[in-house]
Amino acid sequence: MKYTYKTNGTCSSLIEFDIDGDIITNVNFTGGCNGNLQAVRSLVDGLTVEQIEKKVSGIKCGRKPTSCPDQLARAVREAYDSLK
């Protein structure tokens, strides 16, 4: 299933990804730091929701209380919970 998440408090404005059970693939960010987000996308491809949360939840960007990776953790949890 394709899922779209509107971010809050980050340079990226949207995160889109596929979710199959608890597996996340095809992550794409709209906006944000392209090089860093390409790395995030590559590193999380094929991981479970829980694995992504453990790796990137709580990461902050500068003085912001969140980051694109943290928003990804929130997005995958929201998507997974919506499937239940």
C-alpha positions in Angstrom: 0.0 0.0 0.0 1.3 3.5 -0.9 1.3 5.9 2.1 1.7 9.7 2.1 2.7 11.6 5.2 2.7 15.4 5.5 5.7 16.3 7.6 5.7 18.9 10.4 8.7 21.1 11.4 11.1 19.9 8.7 12.5 21.1 5.3 10.8 18.2 3.6 7.1 18.6 3.2 6.0 15.0 2.3 7.2 11.5 2.8 5.8 8.7 0.6 6.5 5.0 0.9 5.1 1.6 0.4 4.1 -0.5 3.4 3.5 -4.3 3.2 2.6 -5.7 6.6 5.4 -4.0 8.6 8.0 -3.8 5.8 8.8 -0.3 4.4 10.1 0.2 0.8 10.3 2.9 -1.8 10.7 5.8 0.6 10.7 9.2 -1.1 11.0 12.7 0.5 9.7 15.9 -1.1 12.1 18.7 -0.3 14.8 18.5 2.3 18.5 17.8 2.0 18.7 15.6 -1.1 22.0 13.9 -0.3 21.1 13.1 3.3 17.7 11.9 2.4 19.0 9.7 -0.4 21.1 8.0 2.3 18.2 7.6 4.7 16.0 6.2 1.9 18.7 3.6 1.0 19.4 2.7 4.6 15.8 2.0 5.6 14.6 0.2 2.5 13.2 -3.2 3.4 13.3 -2.6 7.2 10.4 -3.1 9.5 8.5 -0.3 11.2 10.1 -1.2 14.5 13.6 -1.3 13.0 13.2 2.2 11.5 11.8 3.6 14.7 14.8 2.2 16.7 17.3 3.7 14.2 15.9 7.2 13.6 13.2 8.1 16.1 14.1 11.1 18.2 16.8 12.5 15.9 16.8 16.3 15.9 17.9 18.7 13.1 19.8 21.6 14.6 17.6 23.4 17.1 14.4 21.9 15.7 12.6 19.3 17.9 12.4 16.9 15.0 14.1 16.0 11.7 13.3 14.3 8.4 14.4 10.9 9.8 12.3 11.4 13.0 9.3 12.3 10.8 9.9 9.1 8.8 9.7 7.1 12.1 6.4 8.8 12.9 5.1 8.3 9.4 5.8 4.6 9.3 4.2 4.1 12.7 1.1 6.0 11.6 0.9 3.9 8.4 1.3 0.7 10.3 -1.2 1.6 12.9 -3.8 2.6 10.3 -3.6 -1.0 8.8 -4.8 -2.5 12.1 
